[in-house]
Amino acid sequence: MELWRFVMPICQHCHHKWSWMQTFKRLFTIRRAIKCMYCGENQYQSVRSRKVTFFLPLVSSFMIAFIYLFNPS
């Protein structure tokens, strides 16, 4: 099993596959429910998806801070 394989979400109601841009825009919403653009039904992120979307910005900000603080020049 690949740890960071990114699969485009598919609506659980109409089975329509979302595009990358649609998925990216909806990842940064505060609401837990995300409406499908095609059928209007609410979709919910999986636990794994919520963890990835929480830790990815956290790790990247720590990396930026580490590079900034420990830059030898």
PDB file of N, H, CA, C and O in Angstrom:
ATOM      1  N   MET A   1       0.837  -1.181   0.000  1.00  0.00           N
ATOM      2  CA  MET A   1       0.000   0.000   0.000  1.00  0.00           C
ATOM      3  C   MET A   1       0.877   1.237   0.000  1.00  0.00           C
ATOM      4  O   MET A   1       1.773   1.373   0.833  1.00  0.00           O
ATOM      5  N   GLU A   2       0.620   2.133  -0.928  1.00  0.00           N
ATOM      6  H   GLU A   2      -0.108   2.023  -1.605  1.00  0.00           H
ATOM      7  CA  GLU A   2       1.381   3.365  -1.003  1.00  0.00           C
ATOM      8  C   GLU A   2       0.818   4.355   0.006  1.00  0.00           C
ATOM      9  O   GLU A   2      -0.395   4.551   0.089  1.00  0.00           O
ATOM     10  N   LEU A   3       1.705   4.975   0.768  1.00  0.00           N
ATOM     11  H   LEU A   3       2.690   4.816   0.700  1.00  0.00           H
ATOM     12  CA  LEU A   3       1.269   5.866   1.826  1.00  0.00           C
ATOM     13  C   LEU A   3       0.713   7.184   1.291  1.00  0.00           C
ATOM     14  O   LEU A   3      -0.313   7.661   1.777  1.00  0.00           O
ATOM     15  N   TRP A   4       1.369   7.774   0.305  1.00  0.00           N
ATOM     16  H   TRP A   4       2.202   7.386  -0.090  1.00  0.00           H
ATOM     17  CA  TRP A   4       0.975   9.105  -0.159  1.00  0.00           C
ATOM     18  C   TRP A   4       0.307   9.093  -1.527  1.00  0.00           C
ATOM     19  O   TRP A   4       0.295  10.113  -2.215  1.00  0.00           O
ATOM     20  N   ARG A   5      -0.240   7.975  -1.923  1.00  0.00           N
ATOM     21  H   ARG A   5      -0.231   7.146  -1.364  1.00  0.00           H
ATOM     22  CA  ARG A   5      -0.937   7.937  -3.206  1.00  0.00           C
ATOM     23  C   ARG A   5      -2.202   8.773  -3.097  1.00  0.00           C
ATOM     24  O   ARG A   5      -2.996   8.577  -2.178  1.00  0.00           O
ATOM     25  N   PHE A   6      -2.396   9.698  -4.021  1.00  0.00           N
ATOM     26  H   PHE A   6      -1.751   9.857  -4.768  1.00  0.00           H
ATOM     27  CA  PHE A   6      -3.546  10.592  -3.986  1.00  0.00           C
ATOM     28  C   PHE A   6      -4.541  10.132  -5.030  1.00  0.00           C
ATOM     29  O   PHE A   6      -4.237  10.089  -6.222  1.00  0.00           O
ATOM     30  N   VAL A   7      -5.725   9.793  -4.574  1.00  0.00           N
ATOM     31  H   VAL A   7      -5.972   9.829  -3.606  1.00  0.00           H
ATOM     32  CA  VAL A   7      -6.787   9.337  -5.460  1.00  0.00           C
ATOM     33  C   VAL A   7      -7.873  10.400  -5.468  1.00  0.00           C
ATOM     34  O   VAL A   7      -8.290  10.876  -4.412  1.00  0.00           O
ATOM     35  N   MET A   8      -8.331  10.771  -6.657  1.00  0.00           N
ATOM     36  H   MET A   8      -7.992  10.384  -7.515  1.00  0.00           H
ATOM     37  CA  MET A   8      -9.395  11.755  -6.756  1.00  0.00           C
ATOM     38  C   MET A   8     -10.669  11.190  -6.145  1.00  0.00           C
ATOM     39  O   MET A   8     -11.005  10.027  -6.368  1.00  0.00           O
ATOM     40  N   PRO A   9     -11.379  12.012  -5.374  1.00  0.00           N
ATOM     41  CA  PRO A   9     -12.605  11.525  -4.746  1.00  0.00           C
ATOM     42  C   PRO A   9     -13.705  11.273  -5.767  1.00  0.00           C
ATOM     43  O   PRO A   9     -13.772  11.909  -6.819  1.00  0.00           O
ATOM     44  N   ILE A  10     -14.548  10.337  -5.421  1.00  0.00           N
ATOM     45  H   ILE A  10     -14.494   9.821  -4.567  1.00  0.00           H
ATOM     46  CA  ILE A  10     -15.701   9.986  -6.238  1.00  0.00           C
ATOM     47  C   ILE A  10     -16.937  10.175  -5.372  1.00  0.00           C
ATOM     48  O   ILE A  10     -16.966   9.741  -4.221  1.00  0.00           O
ATOM     49  N   CYS A  11     -17.951  10.819  -5.919  1.00  0.00           N
ATOM     50  H   CYS A  11     -17.928  11.172  -6.854  1.00  0.00           H
ATOM     51  CA  CYS A  11     -19.192  11.049  -5.182  1.00  0.00           C
ATOM     52  C   CYS A  11     -19.816   9.705  -4.815  1.00  0.00           C
ATOM     53  O   CYS A  11     -19.948   8.820  -5.661  1.00  0.00           O
ATOM     54  N   GLN A  12     -20.191   9.564  -3.568  1.00  0.00           N
ATOM     55  H   GLN A  12     -20.083  10.283  -2.881  1.00  0.00           H
ATOM     56  CA  GLN A  12     -20.787   8.311  -3.104  1.00  0.00           C
ATOM     57  C   GLN A  12     -22.219   8.147  -3.597  1.00  0.00           C
ATOM     58  O   GLN A  12     -22.770   7.047  -3.549  1.00  0.00           O
ATOM     59  N   HIS A  13     -22.827   9.241  -4.074  1.00  0.00           N
ATOM     60  H   HIS A  13     -22.379  10.134  -4.113  1.00  0.00           H
ATOM     61  CA  HIS A  13     -24.217   9.177  -4.535  1.00  0.00           C
ATOM     62  C   HIS A  13     -24.315   8.980  -6.052  1.00  0.00           C
ATOM     63  O   HIS A  13     -24.962   8.042  -6.517  1.00  0.00           O
ATOM     64  N   CYS A  14     -23.667   9.874  -6.827  1.00  0.00           N
ATOM     65  H   CYS A  14     -23.142  10.636  -6.449  1.00  0.00           H
ATOM     66  CA  CYS A  14     -23.784   9.802  -8.296  1.00  0.00           C
ATOM     67  C   CYS A  14     -22.577   9.136  -8.950  1.00  0.00           C
ATOM     68  O   CYS A  14     -22.589   8.914 -10.161  1.00  0.00           O
ATOM     69  N   HIS A  15     -21.534   8.810  -8.180  1.00  0.00           N
ATOM     70  H   HIS A  15     -21.524   8.990  -7.196  1.00  0.00           H
ATOM     71  CA  HIS A  15     -20.312   8.130  -8.647  1.00  0.00           C
ATOM     72  C   HIS A  15     -19.551   8.928  -9.705  1.00  0.00           C
ATOM     73  O   HIS A  15     -18.866   8.346 -10.546  1.00  0.00           O
ATOM     74  N   HIS A  16     -19.665  10.241  -9.668  1.00  0.00           N
ATOM     75  H   HIS A  16     -20.221  10.714  -8.984  1.00  0.00           H
ATOM     76  CA  HIS A  16     -18.927  11.087 -10.597  1.00  0.00           C
ATOM     77  C   HIS A  16     -17.569  11.396  -9.982  1.00  0.00           C
ATOM     78  O   HIS A  16     -17.487  11.742  -8.803  1.00  0.00           O
ATOM     79  N   LYS A  17     -16.510  11.275 -10.765  1.00  0.00           N
ATOM     80  H   LYS A  17     -16.577  10.994 -11.723  1.00  0.00           H
ATOM     81  CA  LYS A  17     -15.154  11.539 -10.287  1.00  0.00           C
ATOM     82  C   LYS A  17     -14.882  13.040 -10.363  1.00  0.00           C
ATOM     83  O   LYS A  17     -15.104  13.669 -11.398  1.00  0.00           O
ATOM     84  N   TRP A  18     -14.399  13.606  -9.260  1.00  0.00           N
ATOM     85  H   TRP A  18     -14.218  13.095  -8.420  1.00  0.00           H
ATOM     86  CA  TRP A  18     -14.103  15.036  -9.211  1.00  0.00           C
ATOM     87  C   TRP A  18     -12.754  15.313  -9.851  1.00  0.00           C
ATOM     88  O   TRP A  18     -11.864  14.463  -9.839  1.00  0.00           O
ATOM     89  N   SER A  19     -12.608  16.510 -10.410  1.00  0.00           N
ATOM     90  H   SER A  19     -13.331  17.201 -10.420  1.00  0.00           H
ATOM     91  CA  SER A  19     -11.322  16.888 -11.001  1.00  0.00           C
ATOM     92  C   SER A  19     -10.353  17.306  -9.892  1.00  0.00           C
ATOM     93  O   SER A  19     -10.743  17.483  -8.738  1.00  0.00           O
ATOM     94  N   TRP A  20      -9.093  17.457 -10.268  1.00  0.00           N
ATOM     95  H   TRP A  20      -8.776  17.313 -11.206  1.00  0.00           H
ATOM     96  CA  TRP A  20      -8.074  17.851  -9.298  1.00  0.00           C
ATOM     97  C   TRP A  20      -8.390  19.234  -8.738  1.00  0.00           C
ATOM     98  O   TRP A  20      -8.290  19.443  -7.529  1.00  0.00           O
ATOM     99  N   MET A  21      -8.767  20.174  -9.587  1.00  0.00           N
ATOM    100  H   MET A  21      -8.849  20.005 -10.569  1.00  0.00           H
ATOM    101  CA  MET A  21      -9.039  21.545  -9.149  1.00  0.00           C
ATOM    102  C   MET A  21     -10.254  21.594  -8.223  1.00  0.00           C
ATOM    103  O   MET A  21     -10.233  22.313  -7.224  1.00  0.00           O
ATOM    104  N   GLN A  22     -11.297  20.853  -8.533  1.00  0.00           N
ATOM    105  H   GLN A  22     -11.313  20.270  -9.345  1.00  0.00           H
ATOM    106  CA  GLN A  22     -12.474  20.810  -7.668  1.00  0.00           C
ATOM    107  C   GLN A  22     -12.111  20.235  -6.296  1.00  0.00           C
ATOM    108  O   GLN A  22     -12.566  20.729  -5.264  1.00  0.00           O
ATOM    109  N   THR A  23     -11.308  19.216  -6.301  1.00  0.00           N
ATOM    110  H   THR A  23     -10.938  18.816  -7.139  1.00  0.00           H
ATOM    111  CA  THR A  23     -10.880  18.597  -5.048  1.00  0.00           C
ATOM    112  C   THR A  23     -10.031  19.560  -4.235  1.00  0.00           C
ATOM    113  O   THR A  23     -10.230  19.696  -3.028  1.00  0.00           O
ATOM    114  N   PHE A  24      -9.087  20.227  -4.884  1.00  0.00           N
ATOM    115  H   PHE A  24      -8.926  20.116  -5.864  1.00  0.00           H
ATOM    116  CA  PHE A  24      -8.185  21.151  -4.203  1.00  0.00           C
ATOM    117  C   PHE A  24      -8.961  22.290  -3.550  1.00  0.00           C
ATOM    118  O   PHE A  24      -8.677  22.655  -2.409  1.00  0.00           O
ATOM    119  N   LYS A  25      -9.931  22.852  -4.255  1.00  0.00           N
ATOM    120  H   LYS A  25     -10.161  22.555  -5.182  1.00  0.00           H
ATOM    121  CA  LYS A  25     -10.727  23.948  -3.708  1.00  0.00           C
ATOM    122  C   LYS A  25     -11.515  23.501  -2.489  1.00  0.00           C
ATOM    123  O   LYS A  25     -11.668  24.269  -1.539  1.00  0.00           O
ATOM    124  N   ARG A  26     -12.010  22.290  -2.498  1.00  0.00           N
ATOM    125  H   ARG A  26     -11.886  21.666  -3.269  1.00  0.00           H
ATOM    126  CA  ARG A  26     -12.857  21.815  -1.416  1.00  0.00           C
ATOM    127  C   ARG A  26     -12.072  21.298  -0.215  1.00  0.00           C
ATOM    128  O   ARG A  26     -12.649  21.082   0.851  1.00  0.00           O
ATOM    129  N   LEU A  27     -10.778  21.098  -0.370  1.00  0.00           N
ATOM    130  H   LEU A  27     -10.310  21.272  -1.236  1.00  0.00           H
ATOM    131  CA  LEU A  27      -9.970  20.661   0.765  1.00  0.00           C
ATOM    132  C   LEU A  27      -9.818  21.750   1.812  1.00  0.00           C
ATOM    133  O   LEU A  27      -9.589  21.458   2.986  1.00  0.00           O
ATOM    134  N   PHE A  28      -9.942  22.991   1.399  1.00  0.00           N
ATOM    135  H   PHE A  28     -10.128  23.228   0.446  1.00  0.00           H
ATOM    136  CA  PHE A  28      -9.699  24.103   2.308  1.00  0.00           C
ATOM    137  C   PHE A  28     -10.987  24.727   2.827  1.00  0.00           C
ATOM    138  O   PHE A  28     -11.037  25.932   3.074  1.00  0.00           O
ATOM    139  N   THR A  29     -12.008  23.930   2.991  1.00  0.00           N
ATOM    140  H   THR A  29     -11.967  22.951   2.791  1.00  0.00           H
ATOM    141  CA  THR A  29     -13.265  24.416   3.540  1.00  0.00           C
ATOM    142  C   THR A  29     -13.323  24.104   5.033  1.00  0.00           C
ATOM    143  O   THR A  29     -12.741  23.120   5.491  1.00  0.00           O
ATOM    144  N   ILE A  30     -14.015  24.932   5.775  1.00  0.00           N
ATOM    145  H   ILE A  30     -14.488  25.731   5.403  1.00  0.00           H
ATOM    146  CA  ILE A  30     -14.139  24.726   7.211  1.00  0.00           C
ATOM    147  C   ILE A  30     -15.246  23.726   7.516  1.00  0.00           C
ATOM    148  O   ILE A  30     -15.165  22.969   8.484  1.00  0.00           O
ATOM    149  N   ARG A  31     -16.277  23.732   6.686  1.00  0.00           N
ATOM    150  H   ARG A  31     -16.343  24.347   5.901  1.00  0.00           H
ATOM    151  CA  ARG A  31     -17.407  22.833   6.916  1.00  0.00           C
ATOM    152  C   ARG A  31     -17.001  21.379   6.739  1.00  0.00           C
ATOM    153  O   ARG A  31     -16.151  21.059   5.909  1.00  0.00           O
ATOM    154  N   ARG A  32     -17.608  20.511   7.517  1.00  0.00           N
ATOM    155  H   ARG A  32     -18.298  20.771   8.192  1.00  0.00           H
ATOM    156  CA  ARG A  32     -17.307  19.081   7.416  1.00  0.00           C
ATOM    157  C   ARG A  32     -17.939  18.476   6.167  1.00  0.00           C
ATOM    158  O   ARG A  32     -17.355  17.590   5.544  1.00  0.00           O
ATOM    159  N   ALA A  33     -19.116  18.945   5.803  1.00  0.00           N
ATOM    160  H   ALA A  33     -19.590  19.665   6.310  1.00  0.00           H
ATOM    161  CA  ALA A  33     -19.792  18.419   4.619  1.00  0.00           C
ATOM    162  C   ALA A  33     -19.375  19.221   3.391  1.00  0.00           C
ATOM    163  O   ALA A  33     -19.298  20.449   3.432  1.00  0.00           O
ATOM    164  N   ILE A  34     -19.109  18.515   2.306  1.00  0.00           N
ATOM    165  H   ILE A  34     -19.172  17.518   2.272  1.00  0.00           H
ATOM    166  CA  ILE A  34     -18.746  19.134   1.041  1.00  0.00           C
ATOM    167  C   ILE A  34     -19.784  18.699   0.020  1.00  0.00           C
ATOM    168  O   ILE A  34     -20.021  17.504  -0.158  1.00  0.00           O
ATOM    169  N   LYS A  35     -20.404  19.665  -0.651  1.00  0.00           N
ATOM    170  H   LYS A  35     -20.211  20.636  -0.506  1.00  0.00           H
ATOM    171  CA  LYS A  35     -21.445  19.325  -1.623  1.00  0.00           C
ATOM    172  C   LYS A  35     -20.829  18.886  -2.941  1.00  0.00           C
ATOM    173  O   LYS A  35     -19.870  19.482  -3.432  1.00  0.00           O
ATOM    174  N   CYS A  36     -21.401  17.834  -3.496  1.00  0.00           N
ATOM    175  H   CYS A  36     -22.180  17.350  -3.097  1.00  0.00           H
ATOM    176  CA  CYS A  36     -20.991  17.385  -4.828  1.00  0.00           C
ATOM    177  C   CYS A  36     -21.461  18.416  -5.849  1.00  0.00           C
ATOM    178  O   CYS A  36     -22.599  18.880  -5.786  1.00  0.00           O
ATOM    179  N   MET A  37     -20.589  18.772  -6.786  1.00  0.00           N
ATOM    180  H   MET A  37     -19.665  18.395  -6.837  1.00  0.00           H
ATOM    181  CA  MET A  37     -20.928  19.777  -7.783  1.00  0.00           C
ATOM    182  C   MET A  37     -21.925  19.254  -8.810  1.00  0.00           C
ATOM    183  O   MET A  37     -22.546  20.043  -9.522  1.00  0.00           O
ATOM    184  N   TYR A  38     -22.084  17.960  -8.895  1.00  0.00           N
ATOM    185  H   TYR A  38     -21.580  17.319  -8.317  1.00  0.00           H
ATOM    186  CA  TYR A  38     -22.909  17.370  -9.937  1.00  0.00           C
ATOM    187  C   TYR A  38     -24.301  16.994  -9.456  1.00  0.00           C
ATOM    188  O   TYR A  38     -25.279  17.236 -10.164  1.00  0.00           O
ATOM    189  N   CYS A  39     -24.413  16.401  -8.259  1.00  0.00           N
ATOM    190  H   CYS A  39     -23.619  16.205  -7.684  1.00  0.00           H
ATOM    191  CA  CYS A  39     -25.732  15.978  -7.780  1.00  0.00           C
ATOM    192  C   CYS A  39     -26.215  16.771  -6.573  1.00  0.00           C
ATOM    193  O   CYS A  39     -27.393  16.694  -6.224  1.00  0.00           O
ATOM    194  N   GLY A  40     -25.331  17.535  -5.924  1.00  0.00           N
ATOM    195  H   GLY A  40     -24.374  17.598  -6.208  1.00  0.00           H
ATOM    196  CA  GLY A  40     -25.724  18.363  -4.795  1.00  0.00           C
ATOM    197  C   GLY A  40     -25.774  17.640  -3.456  1.00  0.00           C
ATOM    198  O   GLY A  40     -26.105  18.260  -2.446  1.00  0.00           O
ATOM    199  N   GLU A  41     -25.457  16.360  -3.418  1.00  0.00           N
ATOM    200  H   GLU A  41     -25.188  15.856  -4.239  1.00  0.00           H
ATOM    201  CA  GLU A  41     -25.466  15.601  -2.164  1.00  0.00           C
ATOM    202  C   GLU A  41     -24.229  15.941  -1.335  1.00  0.00           C
ATOM    203  O   GLU A  41     -23.169  16.248  -1.882  1.00  0.00           O
ATOM    204  N   ASN A  42     -24.373  15.883  -0.019  1.00  0.00           N
ATOM    205  H   ASN A  42     -25.233  15.633   0.425  1.00  0.00           H
ATOM    206  CA  ASN A  42     -23.244  16.143   0.872  1.00  0.00           C
ATOM    207  C   ASN A  42     -22.272  14.968   0.868  1.00  0.00           C
ATOM    208  O   ASN A  42     -22.671  13.804   0.880  1.00  0.00           O
ATOM    209  N   GLN A  43     -20.980  15.309   0.850  1.00  0.00           N
ATOM    210  H   GLN A  43     -20.656  16.255   0.839  1.00  0.00           H
ATOM    211  CA  GLN A  43     -19.912  14.323   0.917  1.00  0.00           C
ATOM    212  C   GLN A  43     -19.079  14.646   2.156  1.00  0.00           C
ATOM    213  O   GLN A  43     -18.983  15.805   2.559  1.00  0.00           O
ATOM    214  N   TYR A  44     -18.484  13.632   2.749  1.00  0.00           N
ATOM    215  H   TYR A  44     -18.562  12.690   2.422  1.00  0.00           H
ATOM    216  CA  TYR A  44     -17.685  13.824   3.952  1.00  0.00           C
ATOM    217  C   TYR A  44     -16.307  13.228   3.744  1.00  0.00           C
ATOM    218  O   TYR A  44     -16.160  12.186   3.104  1.00  0.00           O
ATOM    219  N   GLN A  45     -15.283  13.905   4.296  1.00  0.00           N
ATOM    220  H   GLN A  45     -15.403  14.751   4.816  1.00  0.00           H
ATOM    221  CA  GLN A  45     -13.923  13.392   4.202  1.00  0.00           C
ATOM    222  C   GLN A  45     -13.770  12.172   5.095  1.00  0.00           C
ATOM    223  O   GLN A  45     -14.381  12.080   6.160  1.00  0.00           O
ATOM    224  N   SER A  46     -12.950  11.248   4.646  1.00  0.00           N
ATOM    225  H   SER A  46     -12.454  11.323   3.782  1.00  0.00           H
ATOM    226  CA  SER A  46     -12.638  10.082   5.466  1.00  0.00           C
ATOM    227  C   SER A  46     -11.676  10.496   6.581  1.00  0.00           C
ATOM    228  O   SER A  46     -11.092  11.579   6.531  1.00  0.00           O
ATOM    229  N   VAL A  47     -11.516   9.651   7.563  1.00  0.00           N
ATOM    230  H   VAL A  47     -11.991   8.772   7.603  1.00  0.00           H
ATOM    231  CA  VAL A  47     -10.603   9.936   8.672  1.00  0.00           C
ATOM    232  C   VAL A  47      -9.182  10.088   8.140  1.00  0.00           C
ATOM    233  O   VAL A  47      -8.460  11.001   8.540  1.00  0.00           O
ATOM    234  N   ARG A  48      -8.786   9.200   7.245  1.00  0.00           N
ATOM    235  H   ARG A  48      -9.373   8.458   6.921  1.00  0.00           H
ATOM    236  CA  ARG A  48      -7.436   9.261   6.666  1.00  0.00           C
ATOM    237  C   ARG A  48      -7.227  10.578   5.919  1.00  0.00           C
ATOM    238  O   ARG A  48      -6.169  11.197   6.035  1.00  0.00           O
ATOM    239  N   SER A  49      -8.213  10.999   5.167  1.00  0.00           N
ATOM    240  H   SER A  49      -9.072  10.497   5.072  1.00  0.00           H
ATOM    241  CA  SER A  49      -8.113  12.241   4.414  1.00  0.00           C
ATOM    242  C   SER A  49      -8.017  13.445   5.341  1.00  0.00           C
ATOM    243  O   SER A  49      -7.247  14.368   5.078  1.00  0.00           O
ATOM    244  N   ARG A  50      -8.786  13.446   6.419  1.00  0.00           N
ATOM    245  H   ARG A  50      -9.412  12.696   6.633  1.00  0.00           H
ATOM    246  CA  ARG A  50      -8.708  14.543   7.380  1.00  0.00           C
ATOM    247  C   ARG A  50      -7.331  14.612   8.024  1.00  0.00           C
ATOM    248  O   ARG A  50      -6.807  15.702   8.252  1.00  0.00           O
ATOM    249  N   LYS A  51      -6.742  13.460   8.319  1.00  0.00           N
ATOM    250  H   LYS A  51      -7.168  12.574   8.134  1.00  0.00           H
ATOM    251  CA  LYS A  51      -5.406  13.441   8.916  1.00  0.00           C
ATOM    252  C   LYS A  51      -4.372  14.012   7.956  1.00  0.00           C
ATOM    253  O   LYS A  51      -3.517  14.801   8.359  1.00  0.00           O
ATOM    254  N   VAL A  52      -4.447  13.621   6.699  1.00  0.00           N
ATOM    255  H   VAL A  52      -5.141  12.981   6.372  1.00  0.00           H
ATOM    256  CA  VAL A  52      -3.480  14.097   5.704  1.00  0.00           C
ATOM    257  C   VAL A  52      -3.622  15.592   5.510  1.00  0.00           C
ATOM    258  O   VAL A  52      -2.616  16.300   5.458  1.00  0.00           O
ATOM    259  N   THR A  53      -4.859  16.097   5.401  1.00  0.00           N
ATOM    260  H   THR A  53      -5.676  15.522   5.444  1.00  0.00           H
ATOM    261  CA  THR A  53      -5.051  17.529   5.182  1.00  0.00           C
ATOM    262  C   THR A  53      -4.692  18.340   6.414  1.00  0.00           C
ATOM    263  O   THR A  53      -4.455  19.542   6.300  1.00  0.00           O
ATOM    264  N   PHE A  54      -4.643  17.727   7.583  1.00  0.00           N
ATOM    265  H   PHE A  54      -4.835  16.751   7.677  1.00  0.00           H
ATOM    266  CA  PHE A  54      -4.210  18.432   8.794  1.00  0.00           C
ATOM    267  C   PHE A  54      -2.690  18.435   8.905  1.00  0.00           C
ATOM    268  O   PHE A  54      -2.098  19.474   9.197  1.00  0.00           O
ATOM    269  N   PHE A  55      -2.049  17.290   8.678  1.00  0.00           N
ATOM    270  H   PHE A  55      -2.530  16.446   8.441  1.00  0.00           H
ATOM    271  CA  PHE A  55      -0.613  17.170   8.908  1.00  0.00           C
ATOM    272  C   PHE A  55       0.243  17.727   7.779  1.00  0.00           C
ATOM    273  O   PHE A  55       1.373  18.150   8.025  1.00  0.00           O
ATOM    274  N   LEU A  56      -0.257  17.741   6.565  1.00  0.00           N
ATOM    275  H   LEU A  56      -1.175  17.398   6.365  1.00  0.00           H
ATOM    276  CA  LEU A  56       0.538  18.230   5.443  1.00  0.00           C
ATOM    277  C   LEU A  56       0.938  19.697   5.616  1.00  0.00           C
ATOM    278  O   LEU A  56       2.123  20.001   5.482  1.00  0.00           O
ATOM    279  N   PRO A  57       0.023  20.621   5.905  1.00  0.00           N
ATOM    280  CA  PRO A  57       0.452  22.010   6.142  1.00  0.00           C
ATOM    281  C   PRO A  57       1.300  22.157   7.404  1.00  0.00           C
ATOM    282  O   PRO A  57       2.194  23.002   7.458  1.00  0.00           O
ATOM    283  N   LEU A  58       1.025  21.350   8.401  1.00  0.00           N
ATOM    284  H   LEU A  58       0.299  20.664   8.358  1.00  0.00           H
ATOM    285  CA  LEU A  58       1.793  21.400   9.639  1.00  0.00           C
ATOM    286  C   LEU A  58       3.254  21.021   9.393  1.00  0.00           C
ATOM    287  O   LEU A  58       4.162  21.709   9.859  1.00  0.00           O
ATOM    288  N   VAL A  59       3.476  19.948   8.674  1.00  0.00           N
ATOM    289  H   VAL A  59       2.738  19.390   8.295  1.00  0.00           H
ATOM    290  CA  VAL A  59       4.835  19.492   8.375  1.00  0.00           C
ATOM    291  C   VAL A  59       5.557  20.501   7.482  1.00  0.00           C
ATOM    292  O   VAL A  59       6.729  20.803   7.704  1.00  0.00           O
ATOM    293  N   SER A  60       4.860  21.018   6.478  1.00  0.00           N
ATOM    294  H   SER A  60       3.908  20.772   6.298  1.00  0.00           H
ATOM    295  CA  SER A  60       5.513  21.970   5.582  1.00  0.00           C
ATOM    296  C   SER A  60       5.885  23.259   6.310  1.00  0.00           C
ATOM    297  O   SER A  60       6.928  23.846   6.023  1.00  0.00           O
ATOM    298  N   SER A  61       5.050  23.709   7.246  1.00  0.00           N
ATOM    299  H   SER A  61       4.203  23.233   7.480  1.00  0.00           H
ATOM    300  CA  SER A  61       5.406  24.926   7.986  1.00  0.00           C
ATOM    301  C   SER A  61       6.593  24.678   8.916  1.00  0.00           C
ATOM    302  O   SER A  61       7.422  25.569   9.095  1.00  0.00           O
ATOM    303  N   PHE A  62       6.693  23.481   9.513  1.00  0.00           N
ATOM    304  H   PHE A  62       6.019  22.757   9.368  1.00  0.00           H
ATOM    305  CA  PHE A  62       7.864  23.159  10.326  1.00  0.00           C
ATOM    306  C   PHE A  62       9.132  23.100   9.467  1.00  0.00           C
ATOM    307  O   PHE A  62      10.201  23.527   9.903  1.00  0.00           O
ATOM    308  N   MET A  63       9.011  22.581   8.268  1.00  0.00           N
ATOM    309  H   MET A  63       8.142  22.234   7.914  1.00  0.00           H
ATOM    310  CA  MET A  63      10.172  22.525   7.373  1.00  0.00           C
ATOM    311  C   MET A  63      10.639  23.925   7.005  1.00  0.00           C
ATOM    312  O   MET A  63      11.840  24.195   6.979  1.00  0.00           O
ATOM    313  N   ILE A  64       9.700  24.813   6.722  1.00  0.00           N
ATOM    314  H   ILE A  64       8.725  24.594   6.743  1.00  0.00           H
ATOM    315  CA  ILE A  64      10.061  26.191   6.372  1.00  0.00           C
ATOM    316  C   ILE A  64      10.721  26.881   7.561  1.00  0.00           C
ATOM    317  O   ILE A  64      11.724  27.576   7.401  1.00  0.00           O
ATOM    318  N   ALA A  65      10.160  26.689   8.748  1.00  0.00           N
ATOM    319  H   ALA A  65       9.345  26.125   8.878  1.00  0.00           H
ATOM    320  CA  ALA A  65      10.742  27.288   9.955  1.00  0.00           C
ATOM    321  C   ALA A  65      12.137  26.727  10.223  1.00  0.00           C
ATOM    322  O   ALA A  65      13.036  27.475  10.607  1.00  0.00           O
ATOM    323  N   PHE A  66      12.328  25.434  10.028  1.00  0.00           N
ATOM    324  H   PHE A  66      11.598  24.827   9.716  1.00  0.00           H
ATOM    325  CA  PHE A  66      13.626  24.791  10.239  1.00  0.00           C
ATOM    326  C   PHE A  66      14.660  25.354   9.278  1.00  0.00           C
ATOM    327  O   PHE A  66      15.779  25.669   9.684  1.00  0.00           O
ATOM    328  N   ILE A  67      14.302  25.482   8.023  1.00  0.00           N
ATOM    329  H   ILE A  67      13.393  25.226   7.693  1.00  0.00           H
ATOM    330  CA  ILE A  67      15.223  26.024   7.021  1.00  0.00           C
ATOM    331  C   ILE A  67      15.562  27.471   7.348  1.00  0.00           C
ATOM    332  O   ILE A  67      16.715  27.884   7.223  1.00  0.00           O
ATOM    333  N   TYR A  68      14.577  28.234   7.762  1.00  0.00           N
ATOM    334  H   TYR A  68      13.640  27.899   7.864  1.00  0.00           H
ATOM    335  CA  TYR A  68      14.791  29.645   8.085  1.00  0.00           C
ATOM    336  C   TYR A  68      15.688  29.812   9.317  1.00  0.00           C
ATOM    337  O   TYR A  68      16.583  30.657   9.327  1.00  0.00           O
ATOM    338  N   LEU A  69      15.447  29.010  10.343  1.00  0.00           N
ATOM    339  H   LEU A  69      14.720  28.323  10.334  1.00  0.00           H
ATOM    340  CA  LEU A  69      16.189  29.159  11.587  1.00  0.00           C
ATOM    341  C   LEU A  69      17.613  28.624  11.526  1.00  0.00           C
ATOM    342  O   LEU A  69      18.516  29.178  12.152  1.00  0.00           O
ATOM    343  N   PHE A  70      17.813  27.555  10.778  1.00  0.00           N
ATOM    344  H   PHE A  70      17.080  27.105  10.269  1.00  0.00           H
ATOM    345  CA  PHE A  70      19.122  26.907  10.737  1.00  0.00           C
ATOM    346  C   PHE A  70      19.867  27.112   9.417  1.00  0.00           C
ATOM    347  O   PHE A  70      20.718  26.306   9.041  1.00  0.00           O
ATOM    348  N   ASN A  71      19.545  28.169   8.739  1.00  0.00           N
ATOM    349  H   ASN A  71      18.854  28.824   9.044  1.00  0.00           H
ATOM    350  CA  ASN A  71      20.244  28.500   7.507  1.00  0.00           C
ATOM    351  C   ASN A  71      21.650  28.980   7.850  1.00  0.00           C
ATOM    352  O   ASN A  71      21.796  29.967   8.570  1.00  0.00           O
ATOM    353  N   PRO A  72      22.691  28.307   7.353  1.00  0.00           N
ATOM    354  CA  PRO A  72      24.057  28.658   7.749  1.00  0.00           C
ATOM    355  C   PRO A  72      24.552  29.989   7.196  1.00  0.00           C
ATOM    356  O   PRO A  72      25.545  30.514   7.700  1.00  0.00           O
ATOM    357  N   SER A  73      23.918  30.542   6.205  1.00  0.00           N
ATOM    358  H   SER A  73      23.111  30.115   5.796  1.00  0.00           H
ATOM    359  CA  SER A  73      24.447  31.794   5.621  1.00  0.00           C
ATOM    360  C   SER A  73      23.982  33.029   6.302  1.00  0.00           C
ATOM    361  O   SER A  73      24.357  34.132   5.904  1.00  0.00           O
TER     362      SER A  73
END
